[in-house]
Amino acid sequence: MQKSVIRRKKLSIGSFKLTKTDVSGWLLMLPFVILLIYLYILPTIRGVLWSFFEMKGYNVGEFIGLENYRIVLQDTSFLVTLKNTILYVFWSFVIGYLPPIILAVMLNEISVGKSFFRFTVYFPKMAPAIAISMLWYYLFYPNESGLLNMVLGFFGMEPSKWLQNSSMTIALIQVSETWRGMGAMTLLYFSTLQGINRDLYEASMLDGAGLWHRFKSITLPHLFPFMLINAVRQVIEVFQIMEQPFAMTGGGPNGASMSLGLAGYRYAFQFFKVGNALALNVIQFVMLMGLTIIYFKVKSKIDDDV
Amino acid sequence: MKRKLSFVLAMVILALCFTGCGSNNDVAENGETVIYVGGCPVKEQAPELWEQFEAQRLGFMEKYPEIKVIGDEYNYSMDTYLSKAAANQLPTIYYLPFTEVDKVMEAGYVADVTEYMEKYGYMESMRSDVLEKATRDGKVWMVPIKTYYLGMTANKEVLAQAGMLDEDGYVVWPKTFDELGQMAGEIKAKTGIPGFVMPTMKNVGGWHFMNIAWSYGATFMEKQGEQWVATFNSPECAEALQFVKDLQWKYNALSDNLFIDFAEGRKMIATNQGAFHFAVLDDNLFKPLVMQNGMDRNSIAMGKIPAGPEGQYGLLGGSMMAISSTATPAQIDACFKWLDYVGNGPKMSDEEKQVYEQSILDRLEIGMPVLPKNCFNVWKSGEKVEAQDAILAKYTDMDERNLEDYYDTEGMIIKAEEPICCQELYIILDSCIQEVISNKDADVNALLAKAANDFQVNYLDNVK
């Protein structure tokens, strides 16, 4: 009976069929769909189109084909910048991938003061940006008055130049970025852990399983799908890194921490070469699109498995 | 009911999303010409400044009832300019530093004001070298209102700690770069405070380095036929860069912190963490030093950048007023009336003298230093400059002897920025400076060869 009612009220547009319930849902989504198109899809399409034109500010000039792409790809620093961007991704995994998982597992295991620790973990995300930048400024200050150098001094070691050492710059920027972003990721992992049936842990404990065995046999398999998705998300996010090198090193020393995102910012806002910035962003977009496709493939495989 | 509710909710959200879209260049309301004036102080942050602006605004509208002035808090910033311009949200008239003039003109966001410059007497009264900065293809695109040259500031407290003031307590200015290096090194050796603050980031290092390089005889580019060619891979520029390297490795005069931008450089001087630093004598110096960090105005001394083998240079800088390219002729005319009213025009009637005097009193009220006289004016010397100087002399709260060396421009070569791709050049030079300061073994010649090639391939070859 219910089925026949729904069938009678279906609205067909070609092969696309809408029920009365669908209409209500779509209507509610309409503003967001419009905004999505207006704020994301249209600018993206426009950006791709404009990258083939000579731009004066945001005024479109004559069609110049691939000229903007030639300028960007022939830039003598392009390959170095691309390599740096990949290094950002690499260091973000080495430094930043495991800590949120470890913290989430620890949070999940403790029974006293859980709320306090959850707040503490999330605190860096809430702290004012200025305070955080001051904190890292004094931590990495490259003489004896720097906080980290004081620690080195305590152990009788020479002060380090930290961010000024070009071989360490990207890794250290990722340390600060991990510290700042870790809280949010920890809470996401934590919420996944909270979804695991506690009976499984209790049963395994009755069977005599230790902490490591419980982690390996219960926690990890449940976390793994989220870990995989988060890995892809992290690549996409870090590939666009801009603010941190801009604020901490300006891309230096001597270009050692320059990223594609920062190069795009320079083209657009420091040089007003919007066409070049768009071409670089399209190149970045294509690379990220490839990664996004991988992301969705991974996600759908995981969804199927689950 | 549910569907109706969904529809209403959808429409409300849509309406909210598009609320606020609009232009900042309304032409008229009830026959009035409306202009939006940028740089209006934020009431909550600076109530005294806001009140001063409001008094000017109301006084102007009383004099010109057909014009309505609306204060706009926008001040030029690299991050927001393009977006504001594209959305037609720029004020009708706003401040712009000299360094940004070319980019903005090229992007087409400023109005041709040649006709009004003639009409209001700017063309005949303004110094030709200043006017040239606002002129392209025979047309004037902006209104220069302030100008200066890059000099060198000194923190007298730090110099006093190092025992390096003369017997009257004034700065003995280094005449050559070698003297500067030695003095700066000695200051650091005696006090532990960097003797010289060398910026390295966000284009500022390159901007300051130009002055040193010119003094050593370096050139940065020249036009050969239709093509611009980078010329700074030269022994002269290498000598200049070697001086910067020596500041760190020979004289040991610099800060341990490599990453110094415009704000950090000024903060270091203001908080007694640096002795000498290139700067200009205007509010860009006073605001961070005196207003934000509470430095005693009479601890600030100002002199010239030392001379190199090929002369003593100071980079010409300043600020202009830009008028939006979407402004109507009536709005442009109203903007020029506003400029005249607030004392930025070429005339100096009794009324304008009063407005200028009031502006000086306003400065004193909020604690902003008042100079003893104009140093480097946009106007050819004449009645206006004399009238302003008389008012300044009456109210100054600074010791003129601290500024004598800067005021004396005899023998100085005050040079405008390079003709094209300045910001791109400064960024490339920033990198060279970072490398020579952070790496004792940096090869100056190799760095300049790479930098000149990068500048040529990445920028000059793409100039049409």
Interface residues (C-beta under 8 A of the other chain):
Chain A: K20 V23 S24 G25 L27 L28 L30 P31 F32 I34 L35 K56 G57 Y58 N59 I71 Q74 D75 T76 S77 Y141 P142 N143 K161 L163 Q164 S166 M248 T249 G250 G252 P253 N254 G255 R266 A268 F269 Q270 F271 F272 V274
Chain B: K2 R3 S6 F7 L9 A10 I13 L14 C17 M78 D79 Y81 L82 A85 A86 K103 V104 E106 A107 G108 Y109 T200 M201 K202 N203 D256 N257 L258 F259 D261 Q423 E424 I427 D430 S431 C432 Q434 E435 S438 N453 D454 V457 N458 N462
